[in-house]
């Protein structure tokens, strides 16, 4: 008997040899095996998140939906939601009832600086600081207030009319030793002149 060894060359392939070689290793395959499955997976990866987002936005209540017992869809509620961001207020300078007096304007506009003396503003009631300004006259005081002076920005064209700013100037000057008359509305000044 001859002891012949059976040798295999690495280049030779035998089906039984490949099966034996891979028997120890698991074959790794993905769940997608056909092009149709690949297309379906790609489409689903886009469609499913969109559907989830739509469902979540319908589920979440942003406070805009009208529920039982609310007036969310009433004409007034809809009008409030649709109103413009800003509004225009027109004042009639001849209507004394719409005009603010000097103290009201001072409290709303001037008190931040003139109550404390901030930024070099003369304090309300400081006769020494207001004295030279009062001697310059009402017209000079009003011009400084309307056009601005030093650190004070121009007050003309703001929330208050020139007449209302003039009333605040007279209020501050009178609290600091002046004896000025409060400016009148144009209609009141015309009727006083007659």
Secondary structure in CASP SS format (residue, H / E / C, confidence):
PFRMAT SS
TARGET T0000
AUTHOR 0000-0000-0000
METHOD secondary structure of the structure
MODEL  1
X C 1.00
X C 1.00
X C 1.00
X C 1.00
X C 1.00
X C 1.00
X C 1.00
X C 1.00
X C 1.00
X C 1.00
X C 1.00
X C 1.00
X C 1.00
X C 1.00
X H 1.00
X H 1.00
X H 1.00
X H 1.00
X H 1.00
X H 1.00
X H 1.00
X H 1.00
X H 1.00
X C 1.00
X C 1.00
X C 1.00
X C 1.00
X C 1.00
X C 1.00
X C 1.00
X C 1.00
X C 1.00
X C 1.00
X C 1.00
X H 1.00
X H 1.00
X H 1.00
X H 1.00
X H 1.00
X H 1.00
X H 1.00
X H 1.00
X H 1.00
X H 1.00
X H 1.00
X H 1.00
X H 1.00
X H 1.00
X H 1.00
X H 1.00
X H 1.00
X H 1.00
X H 1.00
X H 1.00
X H 1.00
X H 1.00
X H 1.00
X H 1.00
X H 1.00
X C 1.00
X C 1.00
X C 1.00
X C 1.00
X C 1.00
X C 1.00
X C 1.00
X C 1.00
X C 1.00
X C 1.00
X C 1.00
X C 1.00
X C 1.00
X C 1.00
X C 1.00
X H 1.00
X H 1.00
X H 1.00
X H 1.00
X H 1.00
X H 1.00
X H 1.00
X H 1.00
X C 1.00
X C 1.00
X C 1.00
X C 1.00
X C 1.00
X C 1.00
X C 1.00
X C 1.00
X C 1.00
X C 1.00
X C 1.00
X C 1.00
X C 1.00
X C 1.00
X C 1.00
X C 1.00
X C 1.00
X C 1.00
X C 1.00
X H 1.00
X H 1.00
X H 1.00
X H 1.00
X H 1.00
X H 1.00
X H 1.00
X H 1.00
X H 1.00
X H 1.00
X H 1.00
X H 1.00
X H 1.00
X C 1.00
X C 1.00
X C 1.00
X H 1.00
X H 1.00
X H 1.00
X C 1.00
X C 1.00
X C 1.00
X C 1.00
X C 1.00
X C 1.00
X H 1.00
X H 1.00
X H 1.00
X H 1.00
X H 1.00
X H 1.00
X H 1.00
X H 1.00
X H 1.00
X H 1.00
X C 1.00
X H 1.00
X H 1.00
X H 1.00
X H 1.00
X H 1.00
X H 1.00
X H 1.00
X H 1.00
X H 1.00
X H 1.00
X C 1.00
X E 1.00
X C 1.00
X C 1.00
X E 1.00
X C 1.00
X C 1.00
X C 1.00
X C 1.00
X C 1.00
X C 1.00
X C 1.00
X C 1.00
X C 1.00
X H 1.00
X H 1.00
X H 1.00
X H 1.00
X H 1.00
X H 1.00
X H 1.00
X H 1.00
X H 1.00
X H 1.00
X H 1.00
X H 1.00
X H 1.00
X H 1.00
X C 1.00
X C 1.00
X C 1.00
X C 1.00
X C 1.00
X C 1.00
X C 1.00
X C 1.00
X C 1.00
X C 1.00
X H 1.00
X H 1.00
X H 1.00
X H 1.00
X H 1.00
X H 1.00
X H 1.00
X H 1.00
X C 1.00
END
